[in-house]
Amino acid sequence: MLVVAGLVFVVNLPFGFWRSGTRRLSWPWFVAVHAPVPLVVLMRWASGLGFQLATFPVLVGAFFAGQLVGGRLRGAVRPKDESRAARHGSEPPKTG
């Protein structure tokens, strides 16, 4: 189960990175959050985990942790003003 949880985490990193650069509750945000779900279901099925109740907290936690860390990675790669400007199509404020 921990191997599958690690894979779920890694799969969600790029989706979290993408999600954090979109406007909240927009169509791209919705896709970034929900697109990895079929991949997670496929991993559960392929690994033989099935859908036992005990696996849900671990895999759901890995899913959200991957989204969160992916979003934080975007913040580390792009300063806040630049990512905001990219989302809204404007120049970042000038400092100094």
Backbone as CSV, one residue per row, in Angstrom:
resi,resn,N_x,N_y,N_z,CA_x,CA_y,CA_z,C_x,C_y,C_z
1,MET,0.828,-1.196,0.000,0.000,0.000,0.000,0.873,1.260,0.000
2,LEU,2.008,1.219,0.694,2.869,2.398,0.746,3.492,2.713,-0.609
3,VAL,3.764,1.699,-1.407,4.305,1.924,-2.747,3.256,2.649,-3.603
4,VAL,2.017,2.186,-3.534,0.940,2.831,-4.292,0.733,4.257,-3.782
5,ALA,0.787,4.466,-2.472,0.642,5.815,-1.912,1.757,6.729,-2.420
6,GLY,2.969,6.212,-2.495,4.083,6.999,-3.039,3.862,7.354,-4.497
7,LEU,3.348,6.414,-5.278,3.050,6.681,-6.680,1.932,7.713,-6.829
8,VAL,0.912,7.608,-5.981,-0.186,8.580,-6.008,0.359,9.974,-5.699
9,PHE,1.229,10.062,-4.721,1.855,11.336,-4.364,2.611,11.916,-5.556
10,VAL,3.460,11.102,-6.189,4.289,11.564,-7.303,3.425,11.963,-8.505
11,VAL,2.393,11.187,-8.794,1.503,11.509,-9.922,0.825,12.863,-9.704
12,ASN,0.509,13.200,-8.477,-0.201,14.444,-8.195,0.695,15.684,-8.157
13,LEU,1.993,15.523,-8.085,2.897,16.683,-8.038,2.713,17.621,-9.238
14,PRO,2.775,17.128,-10.480,2.602,18.072,-11.598,1.200,18.666,-11.669
15,PHE,0.208,17.911,-11.236,-1.155,18.445,-11.244,-1.323,19.534,-10.186
16,GLY,-0.692,19.367,-9.035,-0.713,20.414,-8.018,0.033,21.655,-8.468
17,PHE,1.151,21.442,-9.185,1.923,22.557,-9.742,1.049,23.345,-10.713
18,TRP,0.351,22.627,-11.582,-0.540,23.259,-12.561,-1.700,23.963,-11.855
19,ARG,-2.339,23.270,-10.890,-3.498,23.810,-10.185,-3.185,25.135,-9.504
20,SER,-2.018,25.241,-8.912,-1.697,26.454,-8.166,-1.505,27.667,-9.069
21,GLY,-1.341,27.436,-10.359,-1.199,28.541,-11.303,-2.503,28.939,-11.965
22,THR,-3.612,28.329,-11.548,-4.911,28.639,-12.144,-5.787,29.386,-11.144
23,ARG,-6.821,30.008,-11.664,-7.790,30.690,-10.801,-8.633,29.632,-10.095
24,ARG,-8.829,29.794,-8.810,-9.563,28.827,-8.000,-10.980,28.628,-8.541
25,LEU,-11.388,27.367,-8.616,-12.704,26.932,-9.072,-12.985,27.236,-10.542
26,SER,-11.936,27.488,-11.321,-12.094,27.666,-12.761,-12.057,26.286,-13.419
27,TRP,-12.340,26.233,-14.710,-12.308,24.968,-15.427,-10.917,24.316,-15.361
28,PRO,-9.826,25.036,-15.632,-8.493,24.393,-15.520,-8.193,23.900,-14.094
29,TRP,-8.646,24.619,-13.093,-8.449,24.197,-11.702,-9.169,22.864,-11.461
30,PHE,-10.404,22.780,-11.929,-11.205,21.565,-11.775,-10.517,20.375,-12.454
31,VAL,-10.000,20.602,-13.667,-9.320,19.531,-14.393,-8.043,19.114,-13.662
32,ALA,-7.274,20.081,-13.168,-6.025,19.770,-12.467,-6.269,18.953,-11.205
33,VAL,-7.383,19.185,-10.542,-7.700,18.440,-9.320,-8.229,17.043,-9.644
34,HIS,-9.042,16.926,-10.688,-9.739,15.664,-10.946,-9.101,14.770,-12.008
35,ALA,-8.223,15.287,-12.846,-7.605,14.466,-13.897,-6.812,13.284,-13.354
36,PRO,-6.127,13.412,-12.211,-5.368,12.250,-11.734,-6.229,11.148,-11.114
37,VAL,-7.503,11.388,-10.873,-8.352,10.384,-10.216,-8.393,9.071,-10.998
38,PRO,-8.622,9.086,-12.330,-8.612,7.795,-13.039,-7.264,7.075,-12.953
39,LEU,-6.170,7.832,-12.894,-4.852,7.208,-12.739,-4.741,6.509,-11.382
40,VAL,-5.281,7.138,-10.353,-5.238,6.550,-9.014,-6.091,5.277,-8.979
41,VAL,-7.255,5.328,-9.594,-8.125,4.142,-9.648,-7.403,3.015,-10.392
42,LEU,-6.759,3.344,-11.493,-6.007,2.343,-12.258,-4.877,1.752,-11.424
43,MET,-4.180,2.587,-10.661,-3.099,2.082,-9.802,-3.645,1.156,-8.725
44,ARG,-4.780,1.516,-8.141,-5.398,0.651,-7.119,-5.745,-0.697,-7.713
45,TRP,-6.335,-0.672,-8.895,-6.761,-1.900,-9.548,-5.551,-2.754,-9.940
46,ALA,-4.542,-2.109,-10.561,-3.362,-2.835,-11.034,-2.551,-3.430,-9.878
47,SER,-2.562,-2.767,-8.734,-1.785,-3.265,-7.588,-2.518,-4.340,-6.799
48,GLY,-3.809,-4.512,-7.065,-4.587,-5.490,-6.322,-5.099,-4.976,-4.994
49,LEU,-4.932,-3.678,-4.725,-5.423,-3.107,-3.464,-6.938,-3.121,-3.389
50,GLY,-7.579,-2.919,-4.520,-9.030,-2.840,-4.502,-9.487,-1.582,-3.789
51,PHE,-10.652,-1.665,-3.187,-11.226,-0.487,-2.544,-11.599,-0.781,-1.093
52,GLN,-10.672,-1.416,-0.395,-10.895,-1.680,1.023,-10.903,-0.364,1.785
53,LEU,-11.786,-0.245,2.731,-11.962,0.992,3.480,-10.672,1.466,4.152
54,ALA,-9.844,0.561,4.604,-8.611,0.928,5.312,-7.603,1.630,4.408
55,THR,-7.710,1.460,3.091,-6.752,2.083,2.184,-7.108,3.536,1.862
56,PHE,-8.343,3.916,2.057,-8.777,5.258,1.662,-8.028,6.381,2.382
57,PRO,-7.886,6.367,3.707,-7.179,7.489,4.355,-5.747,7.663,3.854
58,VAL,-5.046,6.568,3.634,-3.648,6.659,3.194,-3.571,7.215,1.777
59,LEU,-4.381,6.687,0.865,-4.295,7.110,-0.533,-4.895,8.493,-0.757
60,VAL,-5.956,8.820,-0.047,-6.517,10.181,-0.153,-5.525,11.183,0.422
61,GLY,-4.869,10.825,1.517,-3.835,11.696,2.084,-2.682,11.904,1.118
62,ALA,-2.259,10.832,0.439,-1.183,10.945,-0.552,-1.622,11.813,-1.725
63,PHE,-2.889,11.689,-2.122,-3.430,12.488,-3.227,-3.341,13.979,-2.890
64,PHE,-3.869,14.351,-1.729,-3.870,15.761,-1.349,-2.477,16.279,-1.014
65,ALA,-1.640,15.418,-0.452,-0.269,15.838,-0.168,0.482,16.124,-1.471
66,GLY,0.270,15.310,-2.493,0.889,15.555,-3.788,0.419,16.856,-4.411
67,GLN,-0.882,17.125,-4.296,-1.422,18.390,-4.804,-0.814,19.569,-4.039
68,LEU,-0.734,19.454,-2.729,-0.211,20.532,-1.896,1.273,20.788,-2.170
69,VAL,2.068,19.734,-2.177,3.503,19.894,-2.406,3.765,20.404,-3.822
70,GLY,3.007,19.917,-4.799,3.147,20.422,-6.165,2.871,21.912,-6.244
71,GLY,1.841,22.367,-5.537,1.539,23.797,-5.487,2.630,24.585,-4.806
72,ARG,3.196,24.027,-3.746,4.289,24.705,-3.041,5.540,24.773,-3.914
73,LEU,5.751,23.746,-4.725,6.899,23.768,-5.636,6.768,24.907,-6.636
74,ARG,5.549,25.174,-7.094,5.328,26.293,-8.005,5.698,27.598,-7.312
75,GLY,5.334,27.741,-6.054,5.683,28.936,-5.296,7.182,29.079,-5.112
76,ALA,7.888,27.945,-5.003,9.335,27.996,-4.837,10.033,28.323,-6.151
77,VAL,9.447,27.884,-7.264,10.048,28.116,-8.571,9.741,29.521,-9.071
78,ARG,8.524,29.964,-8.872,8.099,31.290,-9.336,7.737,32.158,-8.140
79,PRO,8.303,33.333,-8.043,7.887,34.242,-6.980,6.399,34.577,-7.117
80,LYS,5.783,34.934,-6.008,4.337,35.150,-5.967,3.856,36.187,-6.977
81,ASP,4.559,37.296,-7.110,4.126,38.346,-8.029,4.133,37.870,-9.474
82,GLU,5.130,37.072,-9.848,5.204,36.592,-11.228,4.099,35.605,-11.535
83,SER,3.799,34.690,-10.608,2.749,33.715,-10.882,1.392,34.408,-10.926
84,ARG,1.177,35.419,-10.108,-0.073,36.169,-10.138,-0.203,36.903,-11.461
85,ALA,0.887,37.491,-11.936,0.866,38.210,-13.209,0.573,37.246,-14.356
86,ALA,1.128,36.048,-14.300,0.897,35.072,-15.362,-0.572,34.653,-15.401
87,ARG,-1.211,34.550,-14.241,-2.618,34.150,-14.199,-3.521,35.245,-14.712
88,HIS,-3.180,36.487,-14.442,-4.067,37.600,-14.781,-3.626,38.360,-16.021
89,GLY,-2.529,37.961,-16.623,-2.081,38.580,-17.863,-1.620,40.010,-17.697
90,SER,-1.071,40.338,-16.551,-0.581,41.706,-16.338,0.869,41.637,-15.868
91,GLU,1.491,42.782,-15.865,2.877,42.882,-15.410,2.922,42.843,-13.880
92,PRO,3.957,42.239,-13.310,4.086,42.287,-11.854,4.405,43.722,-11.417
93,PRO,3.996,44.070,-10.203,4.269,45.431,-9.729,5.756,45.688,-9.630
94,LYS,6.156,46.882,-9.960,7.574,47.274,-9.903,7.906,47.655,-8.471
95,THR,9.061,47.211,-8.004,9.490,47.560,-6.663,10.718,48.445,-6.755
96,GLY,10.864,49.305,-5.765,12.068,50.137,-5.707,11.929,51.438,-6.274
